[in-house]
Amino acid sequence: MHKPHFNKTVWRLIAGTALTLVLLACRSTPETPPVPPETSARPQPPATEAAPTLTPAPAVPTPALAGNHLRRAQWADLPGWQDDDQAAAWGALLTSCSTLRNQEAWRAVCADAAALAKPDRAEVRRFFETQFLPYRLVQADGGNEGLATGYYEPLLRGSRTPSARYRYPVYGAPDDLLIVDLPAFNAEPRDARARARLDGRRIVPYYERAQIESPASPLRGREIAWVEDPVELFFLHIQGSGRLELEGGGVMRVGFADHNGHPYRSIGRLLIDRGELAPERASMQGIKAWAQQNPAKLRAVLDYNPRYVFFRELPPGLDGPLGAQGVPLTARRSIAADPRFVPLGAPVFLATTWPLSTRPLNQLMLAQDTGSAIRGAVRADFFWGYGDEAGREAGRMKQSLRMWLLLPRNYPVSGLE
């Protein structure tokens, strides 16, 4: 969920060759995570037929990681490493390996992990200390401190059809949403992919939130569901995935499909700047309480954030919401990080504190997701899981953070200081 930046030079470059170089929409690295196919009954070969020999997939290169934000470290440098139960993150590691196992740097690590049958706590710690090297993550200014926030999978009441009660649409990715690969135009920033639409022969930024949620929405017909509460829908956009308890029974799971390309703006910061919320109350819970007390002001405040997220229905039976790596997230063992500094799927050790406390929260995590507000080397969004308790912890979390990246011993790192 990157934040593209639009400027006149970029749009002049884009407009010159737009019709031949623009791709139809779809999330970054991967922009739209692959959905595991639903299981289906398949005919089995006769008992006398020999099982086919499976040829391992060929290894693919691992993209080199620039090391200017990394510093070599020792396991003893990780606070609480010996106290953490790394076995609680073992399942998340195996999940990461489902997409990383054919990369050259990960091939042996993932094969050795798959060969371990139900390792205990000591075996898992030994595995990480043998297979990985720790690196301290540092900011651009060389500082060690960053920010840890939290997110979760919310539950909303919804319906597959609109009604007087369910009248706020959850939109799927629109057909006219274009992705512009800015580096293809030698434009800045070099890592950005802009979202846009065609207006005649011109390419213009995609619709903002206020336009999409207006009574005359240009996205009419792209609804995949409707919900009853606009504030809960707004926070569903921030979380990136959730569950809808459907009228008449059943649950619909929705996940991130794409976004409109506009930068994220914090309505919590807006309410603080306006003096409507004290800084200590600008949590998710505090904003929801403010919204209940100020319904006449709500629409304008929500529209202050022009960024808009589009969703897709996910198949039933997933163990968790899908992150940007395309694998289900693990409660309290998955994080969203900035993929410019932390490769998707990599283990990361966090040293932070529990929400609104000084109680240490030092543990091994897997970087399996990204987020538009998750920018910088020492920055993490902690996935708390599903339900009210997870929502309480996620909404209150804004803690100081230090991070260590764990990489396979043969991982290609360039420019390491």
SVG drawing of the C-alpha trace seen along z (x, -y; Angstrom):
<svg xmlns="http://www.w3.org/2000/svg" viewBox="-35 -24 66 76">
<polyline fill="none" stroke="black" stroke-width="0.4" points="0.0,0.0 2.5,-2.6 1.9,-6.4 2.5,-7.6 3.4,-11.2 1.9,-13.2 3.7,-16.2 3.5,-18.0 6.7,-16.4 5.4,-13.0 2.0,-13.7 3.7,-15.1 5.8,-12.0 2.8,-9.8 0.5,-11.6 3.0,-11.2 2.8,-7.4 -0.1,-6.6 -2.2,-4.4 0.6,-2.0 2.2,-1.7 -0.6,-1.8 -1.7,1.5 -5.1,2.3 -5.3,2.3 -4.4,4.9 -0.9,4.3 2.8,4.1 5.1,7.0 2.6,8.5 0.1,5.7 -2.8,8.2 -1.8,11.2 -2.5,14.5 -5.5,16.3 -5.0,20.0 -7.4,22.0 -10.3,23.7 -9.7,27.3 -11.7,29.6 -12.0,33.3 -9.7,34.7 -9.7,38.1 -7.1,40.4 -4.9,42.7 -5.6,46.4 -3.8,48.1 -1.5,50.0 -0.4,46.8 3.0,45.5 3.0,42.1 4.5,39.5 8.0,38.2 7.9,34.6 10.8,32.5 11.8,29.7 11.2,26.2 14.4,24.5 15.9,22.0 15.2,18.3 17.6,15.5 17.0,13.6 16.9,9.8 19.9,8.1 19.1,5.9 20.8,2.6 22.6,2.7 23.0,-1.0 20.2,-0.7 21.7,2.5 24.3,3.0 25.8,6.4 24.7,7.7 25.1,10.6 22.3,12.7 23.2,11.4 22.3,7.9 18.6,8.8 16.9,8.0 14.8,10.9 15.9,13.3 16.5,16.0 13.2,15.4 11.0,15.4 9.2,18.6 10.4,18.6 8.4,21.8 5.3,19.7 6.5,18.1 7.4,21.5 4.1,21.8 4.5,18.3 8.0,19.1 6.7,22.2 3.9,20.0 6.5,17.5 8.5,20.4 5.5,21.4 6.3,18.4 10.1,18.1 11.2,21.7 12.5,21.5 14.5,18.3 18.3,19.2 18.9,17.6 15.8,19.3 15.9,22.7 18.1,24.5 16.5,22.7 13.0,23.6 13.9,27.2 15.6,27.7 12.6,26.1 10.2,28.4 12.2,31.4 11.8,30.6 8.8,32.4 7.2,30.4 10.4,28.9 10.4,27.8 11.3,24.4 15.1,25.1 15.2,26.7 13.6,23.7 15.9,21.2 18.9,23.3 17.5,23.4 17.3,19.6 20.8,19.1 22.3,21.6 20.4,20.6 20.2,16.8 22.3,13.8 20.9,10.8 21.2,7.2 20.1,4.2 17.9,1.9 18.7,-1.8 17.0,-5.0 18.3,-7.2 19.9,-9.4 21.5,-6.4 19.1,-6.3 17.8,-3.0 14.4,-4.1 11.2,-3.9 7.5,-3.4 5.3,-0.3 1.6,-0.6 -1.1,2.2 -3.8,3.5 -6.3,6.3 -9.1,8.0 -12.4,6.3 -15.9,7.7 -18.6,5.6 -22.3,6.2 -23.1,6.3 -25.2,7.6 -24.8,8.7 -27.7,6.4 -28.4,2.8 -31.2,1.7 -32.1,-1.2 -29.9,0.4 -27.0,1.5 -26.3,-1.4 -22.6,-2.0 -20.9,-0.2 -17.8,1.9 -16.3,1.5 -14.3,4.0 -11.4,2.8 -12.9,0.7 -12.4,1.6 -11.1,-1.9 -8.4,-2.0 -5.0,-2.1 -1.5,-1.4 1.3,-3.6 4.8,-2.3 6.7,-5.5 10.2,-4.1 9.2,-3.1 8.9,-6.8 12.3,-7.6 10.1,-9.5 10.5,-10.0 10.0,-8.5 11.8,-5.4 9.8,-2.9 6.3,-4.2 3.4,-3.0 0.7,-5.6 -3.0,-4.9 -4.9,-6.9 -7.8,-6.9 -8.5,-8.1 -10.4,-11.3 -10.7,-11.4 -7.1,-11.3 -5.7,-12.5 -4.5,-10.5 -5.6,-12.0 -5.4,-10.9 -8.0,-8.5 -11.1,-9.6 -10.6,-10.7 -12.6,-9.4 -15.1,-12.3 -15.9,-11.6 -16.2,-7.8 -18.5,-8.1 -20.7,-10.9 -24.3,-10.2 -23.4,-10.2 -20.5,-7.8 -18.6,-7.0 -18.2,-3.4 -21.8,-2.5 -22.1,1.2 -18.8,2.2 -20.2,3.0 -19.4,6.4 -21.3,5.8 -22.9,3.1 -22.4,2.3 -24.3,0.3 -21.7,-2.0 -19.5,-4.5 -17.0,-4.8 -16.5,-1.0 -16.1,-1.0 -13.5,-3.7 -11.4,-1.7 -11.9,1.4 -10.0,-0.5 -7.2,-1.3 -7.0,2.4 -7.0,3.7 -9.1,6.8 -12.0,7.9 -15.1,10.1 -18.7,9.2 -21.4,10.9 -24.1,11.1 -27.7,10.4 -29.5,13.8 -26.5,15.8 -22.9,16.5 -19.7,14.6 -18.0,12.9 -14.2,12.4 -12.9,9.4 -9.2,8.6 -7.3,5.8 -7.6,5.6 -6.1,2.2 -6.3,-1.5 -6.9,-4.8 -3.3,-6.0 -3.9,-9.1 -1.8,-9.6 -3.1,-8.6 -4.0,-11.4 -4.6,-10.8 -8.0,-12.0 -6.7,-11.5 -4.0,-14.2 -6.7,-16.4 -8.9,-16.2 -5.9,-16.9 -4.8,-19.9 -8.4,-21.3 -8.5,-20.8 -11.4,-18.3 -9.4,-15.4 -6.6,-15.4 -3.5,-13.5 -3.9,-10.8 -7.5,-10.1 -6.7,-10.0 -6.8,-6.2 -9.3,-4.2 -11.6,-4.0 -11.3,-7.7 -12.1,-8.6 -15.1,-6.3 -16.4,-8.0 -15.9,-11.4 -17.8,-10.3 -20.9,-9.2 -20.9,-12.6 -20.4,-14.7 -22.4,-13.1 -22.8,-16.4 -19.1,-16.9 -18.3,-13.2 -18.5,-13.3 -16.0,-16.2 -13.6,-14.5 -13.7,-11.2 -13.2,-12.9 -10.0,-14.6 -8.3,-11.3 -8.5,-11.0 -7.1,-7.5 -9.6,-4.8 -9.1,-1.0 -10.9,1.5 -11.7,5.1 -12.2,8.5 -14.1,11.5 -11.7,14.1 -12.4,17.8 -13.6,19.5 -11.3,21.6 -8.2,19.3 -6.3,19.3 -6.1,15.6 -6.4,12.5 -4.0,12.4 -1.1,10.0 1.0,8.5 3.1,11.6 0.0,13.5 -0.1,15.8 -2.4,15.8 -1.3,13.7 -0.6,15.1 -2.0,13.3 0.8,11.7 3.5,13.1 3.0,11.2 3.9,7.6 3.6,5.1 6.9,3.5 8.4,1.3 9.6,3.7 12.2,1.2 14.1,2.2 12.6,5.5 12.1,8.3 8.6,9.7 8.5,13.0 11.7,12.4 11.9,12.9 12.2,9.7 12.9,9.4 11.0,6.5 11.8,4.8 8.9,2.7 6.3,2.5 2.7,3.5 0.1,0.8 -0.1,-2.1 2.5,-0.5 6.2,0.0 5.9,3.8 8.4,5.3 7.1,6.9 10.2,8.5 9.6,11.3 10.2,12.9 7.8,11.8 7.5,12.4 7.2,9.5 4.3,10.7 2.5,7.5 2.9,3.8 0.9,0.6 0.7,-2.9 1.6,-4.4 4.4,-1.9 7.4,-3.8 11.0,-3.6 13.5,-1.1 12.5,-1.0 8.7,-0.9 6.3,2.0 2.5,2.5 1.8,5.4 -1.0,7.7 -3.0,8.5 -5.5,11.0 -9.3,11.0 -11.9,9.8 -12.7,7.1 -9.6,7.8 -7.3,7.6 -9.0,4.4 -8.5,2.8 -4.8,3.6 -4.3,2.5 -6.2,-0.8 -4.1,-1.8 -0.6,-0.7 1.8,-3.6 5.0,-2.5 8.7,-3.1 10.4,-0.3 13.8,1.2 14.1,3.9 16.5,6.6 16.2,8.2 17.2,11.9 18.5,13.0 19.6,16.4 23.4,16.6 23.8,16.5 21.3,13.6 22.8,11.1 23.3,7.8 25.1,4.9 26.8,1.9 26.7,3.2 28.6,0.9"/>
</svg>
